[in-house]
Amino acid sequence: MKTYQIYSSVKELPKSWDTITHHDTFLQSDYFEALEKSSPSNIQFYYVGVFNKDILVGVVVIQRVQLYLKDMFRKTSVSCLKTFFRDLVSKVLKGNILVVGNLMHTGQHGMFYQPKKISQVEYLKIVFKALNTLKIRIEKSQKKTIRVIMLKDFFMDDMLHSHKDTFKINKLHNVFVQPNMIMQVKPEWLKIEDYISSLNKKYRSRYKRAKKKLGTVNCKELNLEGIKSNSAKLHQLYLNVSNNAKFNTFILPEYHFYHLKQHLKTKFKVFGYYLNDELIGFYTLILNDEFLETYFLGYDTKYQYQNQLYLNMLYDMAKFAIDNKYIKIIYARTAMEIKSSVGAKPKAMSMYIKHTNGFVNIVLKQVFKFMNPTQNWQERHPFK
């Protein structure tokens, strides 16, 4: 007998939750605890336990997101025609959406099941049952209408795509999203010098030039107290980058990084860049088993170009991965060309989405293409 239970707080999760999700930091209770204290104000968490009899065999992470797209299109210069389409998109999708997965991070971190104890078809059926139950519950208890349901970030070789009938029955569209930029750490890279040696002449020169431009800027890791005392500055630097994005669905609260460090401890890293004792940039990492996951970053735009802060951050992330024996660096999406210049390769991803209004759902796939336009960028090939 396969059943499910919906939880609205990490404190309600069964004890076996962390046991079966030990492979993914983003599915662990300590990560959820941090997010419940410091998630964006428009995101609310729910968790689903999938049971075979009384044994937990699968989990689902769901976020209810209050999405008002017009507010999320940042101040960028656009034509009147694009402004018209943005207004149209916001009218179609504004309101509450349910996201299976983590809107705050690239990748599939919302679904996991044990294939020896439940089939994927059975698991997916329960996912959709739980989504429908949660949708009705939110509409009754919070008087919020769920407009959109989304299952996010699946690589194209994921077995989930083989169950097209399941998604068709539930009227979900499969749409492409921007690729995840991933760098394989080669086994022969024992130190950063090995990585540099593997670059071709052009990109080896680029690496050296970037390091020279860094000048007297020095990078150091911040401990818990350092993150706490610099929270306002870190948030300001984060906003410099976030507000420059054409489209974003949330804003992190000021103490987000502090709470992550508090709960994830050594699994969460914050590195700050200092010029004459002034914090001018930072990047964050989440250590996820054999994968190094890049997280949010920020910088003072005044120093970004002249000191090549962003490029140096990408190189320093690579050094951390090599020094600590990670097999892959998940550089995530955005800024794909510069990430490819340090060695990351694009890995195609898609997601499933539907609008709860039948008519709107018919045109949703085309609307979503406007939201996630194909970016014209040139992939770089930095290695010999």
N, C-alpha and C positions, 0 to 999 in steps of 0.2 A: 504494500500500500504506500503510494507516494503522496506526501503531503507537503505543505509549506506553512511558514509562520512569518508574519511581517513584524519587524521591530522598528521603533522610532528613536531608539537611543542605543549607543554602544554598550551601555550598562546592562541592557536586556539580552545581549547576545549569549548564546549557549557557550559553555566552556570549551567545547570542541572546535569552535570557529577558528581560533588561531592555529590549532593543530593541523587542520586540512588546508589552510592558506599560508603555511609557513614559507612558501616559495616566493611570495609577492608582498613586499612591504606595503604596497598600496591597498592590500586587502586585510591588513592586520589591525587589531583593535587599538593599538597605541597610535597609529596614524589617524584612525577615526576620532579618537579622543582629542587629538590636536586640532583636527578640522572642526569638530563640534564647538570648540572654544574660539576658533579663529577663522571660520569660513566666511566668505563674502555674505553680506546681509541678504542677498536675494537667493541664496541656496540653502535648502533644507535636506537633511539626509534621512534615508530609510534603508533598511537592510532586510533581506529575505533569506531565511534558512530553508533549504530543500531537504526533506527527510525521506528515507526509505525505512518504513516502520518508525522506529524512534531514533534512528541513526542519521546524523547530519552527513549528507553526501554531496551537497552543493550549496553555493552561496550566490547572492545577487546584491549588488550595491546600486541603489537608485537615488538620484538627486531630483528634487522638485526645484525648478529654477523659474523665478519670476523674470521673464524676459521681455523687455520693452526695447525693441531693436533701434527705434529712432534715437533713443538716449545712448545706445551703444555704438552708433556710428560716430567716430571721433571727428574732431574738427580738421577736415582735410578739404582742399580745394577741389570741387567737382562741378561738372556741368549741370545745367538746369534739368536736363533729361535724366541724369543719374540721381539727382535729388528727388525727382518725381518717382523713380523706381524704388528708391530707399523708403520713401513714404508708403508706397504700395506694399513693399515687403513687411514693413513694421505693422501695417494694418492686418495683413494676412496672418502673421505669426505672433503678434504681441499677446502677452498673457503668461499663463503657466504651462511649463512643459515638464515631462518626466523623462529623465535621461538615465538609461541603464549604462553605467560607467562613470567616469570622472571627468567632468567638463573642465577641470582645472589642470589636467595633465594629458598629454598625447599618449595614446596607447590603449590597449584593451585591459582595463583594470576594474571591470565591473561584474564579470561573470566567471565562475569556476565551478566545475563539477568533477566527480570521480567516475570515470567511464566504466570502471569495473563494477560499480554499484548502481549506476543509472545510465541509461542511454541518452545520447544527445537529443533525440527527438522527444523523449519523456521530459528531459530537463527543460527544453525550450517551451513545451506546452505549459509547464508550471510557471515559467517566467511570464508568459502572456496572461495566465490566470491571475498571478500576483499583481501584474500591472493593472489589470482591469479592476481587481478588488481595491487596490490602492487609489486608483482614479475615482471610483465611486465614494470611497471613504473620505478623500480630500474634499470632494464636491459637497458631501453632506456635512462634515465637521467644520470645514474652513470656508465653505461657500466660495470655493475657487474652482473654476472650470478648467480642466486640462485641455489645452489646445493641440499640443503636439506630443508624440511619443517617439523617442529616439534611442537606438542601440548603437553605441559609438565605438569606432576604431577597430576594425578587423583587417588583418593582412589578407591579401588575395588568396593565399593558400590555406586559410582557415577552413576546417571541415564544416563549420557552420554554414558556409555558402552552399553546401550540397543539399540543404533542406529548403529549397526554393518554395516548395508547396506550402510549408509552414508559414513563411513570410507572406506568401500570396494570399493565403486564407485570412491572415491578420491585416492584409491591405497595406503592407509596408513597402516603400520604395527602397531599392539599393542605389545609393548615390556615392560617387567618388568624392573624396576630400583630399586636401593637400597631403603629400607623402610624409612619412616619418623619416628623418635624416639619421642614419645609423652608421657608425664607424666600427668595423671589425678591428679589434686590436690583434695585430699579428704576433704569433708566439715568439718570433725572433726579436721582438722589441722588448729588450730587458731593461732599457733605460731610455730617456728622451733622446739621447744622442743617436740611438738606433733608428728612431722614428725620423729624425732630421736627415740621417744618411739615406733613408729610403725615398726621400723627396727628390724630384728632378731638380735640375739646376735653377729653373725659374722660381719654384716654390721654396727651395732652400734659401734663396736670396730673399724671398718675401718674408720667411720666418725670421731671418737675421735682421731685416729692416724693421720688422714689427717690434722686436725686442730692443733694438736700438732706440726706436721712437718712444718706448716706455720710459726711457731716461731714468730719473731718480724716483719714479713711482715704484713703491714696493708693495708686495702682496702678502697678507698674513691671514691665518684662520682666526675667526672670532669665536670665543667660548660663549657659554650661556649668558654670563653677565655682560660681555661685550656686545652681544646681540641686543640685550635688553636696553642697555644705555644708549645704543645707537639706533633704536627702533624708529624714531622719527626721521632720522637721516636716511636710513635704509628704505623707508617707505617713500620718501621724497624722490630718491634715486630710481626706485621701482616705477613710480608714476611718470617720471621723465620718459621711460621706455613705453610703458603701458598706454599712456595718453597719445603716443605717437602712432599707435596702431590704428589702421583704418576701421577695424571692427573688433570689438571685444564684448564679452558677455558678463563680465563681473569686474569688481575692483577688490583686491585683497585688503583686509583691515590692517591697521598699523602694526599690531603685535603678532601677525601671522607667523613670521619666521621665529620669533621667540617661543611660541607655543609648539611649533614643530620641533625645535631643538630640545625643549623641555621634555617632550614625550618620546621622540625618536632617538634622542641622545647621540651616540656615535654614528647612527645611520643617516644623520642629517648634518651637512657641512655648509658653513657660510664663510666665504673668503672675501676679504675687503682689500681694495686698492687705495693706498694712501700716498698723497703728495704733500710733503711738509706737514705731516701729522693730520692732514685733512682727508676725510673719507670721500673719495671721488667716484667710486664704483664698487660693485660687488657682484658675485655670482653664487648660486646655491646648487648643491648636489644632494641627491637621495641615493643611498647605497642599497641596491635591490638585488640581493643574491649575487649572481655573476655579472649583473648589468650595472653600469654606472648611468644613472638617470639625471640628466641636467634639468634644473628646475628654473625658478625665476631669477632674473638679474636686473641690474639697474646701473646707471652711470650719469655723471654730470656731462651734459652735451658739450660743454665748453672744452672738455678734455678728450672727448670721444675720438675726434678725428686726429688731433695733433699728437696724441699718445697711442692711437690705435687700440683703445681699451677693449673693444668688443673682440677683435681678432686675437689679442693677447689672452683674453678669457678662454676662447676656444682652444688655443694652444695649451693653456694651463690645465684645462679639463682633460685634455689628452695625456698630459704628463701625469696627472693624478691617476688616471686609469692604468697607465703603464706601470707606474711605481707600485700600485696596489693590486696588480694582476687581474684586472677585469677583462672579460672577453669581448664586451661590446660597450660602446658609448652611445646612449640614446640621446642624440642632440635635439630630437623633436622636430616639429614643423616650424615654419617661418624662417626668413633669411637663408633660404636654401642654397643660393649660389655661394655665399661666403662659407657656409658650412661644408659644401662640397670641396671648397678650396683647401680645407685642412684634412680632407680624406673621407668625409661622410658620404654615403650613397643613399639615394632616395629609395624608399620601399613603399610601394603603393598601398593605400588603405581605402576602405569604404565604410559606410555606415548605413543603417536602416532607419527610415523615418516615415512617419505618417501624421496627417492632420486628422483630428477627430471629426471635422466637418467633411462629409463625403465629397461634396463638390470641390471644396478647396484642395482636398487630398489628390484629386485628379491632376491639378496643375502644380502641385507642390514640388514635384521633381524639377520642373523648369525654374521655379522660384528659387530653389536651393542652389541651382547652378549659378544664379546671379549672386547669391550670398557667398559662394565659394568659387570665384572665377578661376579658370586655369591660368596660372601665372607663367608668363614668358620669362624663362631664366635659362642661363647656359650652365650646364653641369661642367665642373672643372675636374681635371684628372691630374692631381699633384704628384703621383708616385711614378717612379722610373718605369 
